Amino acid sequence: MDHGVPIVNTLVAVSGLILAYWAFSKSPQRKSLPPGPPAWPIIGNLLDIPKDFGWFKYKEWSEQYDSDVIHLDVLGMSIVVLNSLEAINNLFEGRAQIYSDSMGWDKSLVLLPYGDVWRSQRRAFHREFQPHAISRYHPKQIKVTQGLLRHLLDSPQYWAEHIRQQAGAAIMDITYGIEVLPENDPYIELAVAAMDGINTAGIPGAFLVDVFPLLKFVPAWVPGAGFQRKAKEWRRLFGELIVIPFTESQKKMANGTAKTSFVSRSLSAIDPNDGNQELEEKIIRDTASMVYAGGADTIPVTTNTFMAAMIMNPAAQARAQAELDDIIGKGQLPTFADKDYLPYITAIVKETLRWQPVAPVAMPRQLKEDDEYKGYHIPKGSIVIPNSWAILHDEKVYPDPFSFKPERFIKDGQLDLSVQDPEEAGAFGYGRRVCPGKALAFDAVWLNVASILAAFHISSVASPDGTVAEPKFSALGIQCPDKFDCVMTPRSKEMAELIQATAHVD
């Protein structure tokens, strides 16, 4: 069958839509748009959009045009990048009603459009994961972290795989009360595949449909319309992530074998007489999937980044281990009860979040109506991108921002509260879209950092010529270190024995 004519007709129609959309988007108001690189006719700044590490270029443009707000025009769609905490707080906090919409999937708390369903999921999340409430899950976190130490002792060459497995195991247990397999667990494999799709879809400009929404109506078989095909597979995976572990948790509750978890506690709290049981169960089901999604990347990637920082900064590692030895004693493993007495360990976590943030640009928003800011017009429908990288690498706030310096958060042996906290400056998002599980994630990373440093000495692997290559970072929606080799040596024979003994502690 000859598809030539239909394809030509479709491409002509799409070209016409592009021209019409571009012409419609032109207006006198564009003269007052925020500054940005010069745009070409019709395509605008399409060729200027960075394919990776865009946060570097956004910061560069911000400095070049002396503006914390910059504008890009891509086929008539406005992309606005915010490069200062002041601008983000003014818009995302002060004008949250019009800056809280994400670019939208229908079940994800992270990507869900702002509205009643989003608020219901957010409330369900907050009930369980407020900072004062997460201590109920500390025993689960300690148990899986001890398991991580045993795996690192037995096969340290697979340290990155062990860290990812441990993070997935902790979140699956906390969320669903499911204990995963030591390796090749189907729940974790499903979650990893689903999260890879979300991360790719979350890259601003990764697909032309982001900047030209009319293209979502183009048939998937048209060349270049790959987003529809990939999005279909991602939705299938994400749908399975929502349903499969939740159903397993329900089965365990029904047969009386359920462990304490977000799902079991939330389902048990439903009043069967209020007439909304089915809706409440759906909200809990959908929210549970985002408990996993929220930590599936943040926790292991931040821990991997910490590992990179330690082999690059042996002095910081030595100082942290000296603090541990002084406070908890040599040959001991830390617990959350030690947290307030280990400020340098906490400073390492904060500096890791700042130095190489997992999400250098936070979740993009879609502006609900026209707005004005600092005399600039921001059109309705604009994609608004918060550039966390620029904020966390502002040399006025963090001197020598590209160096790993935990001591920047320390003064007189204690945490310096006058230094801007990365947790409040973009490491976990902004405004109403701030990560609701940030306290849980921070605690998980803190325990990993403290436990690994108490148990092991981390060193680099030198090449035959004696040189040591610094770990490199890649970006695919999130920023993470490329896989690198390191040597993990138990700090003492007694520590190795203590780690092994944790296998017999319930």
PyMOL commands that set and color helices and strands:
alter all, ss='L'
color gray80, all
select helices_A, chain A and resi 4-25+28-32+46-48+54-64+85-93+96-99+116-129+134-154+156-176+186-201+208-211+213-217+226-254+262-268+277-296+298-312+314-327+336-341+343-355+388-392+406-409+422-424+431-433+438-455+493-504
alter helices_A, ss='H'
color red, helices_A
select strands_A, chain A and resi 69-74+77-82+365-366+371-373+376-378+383-386+410-411+414-415+456-460+473-475+479-481+486-490
alter strands_A, ss='S'
color yellow, strands_A
deselect
rebuild
show_as cartoon
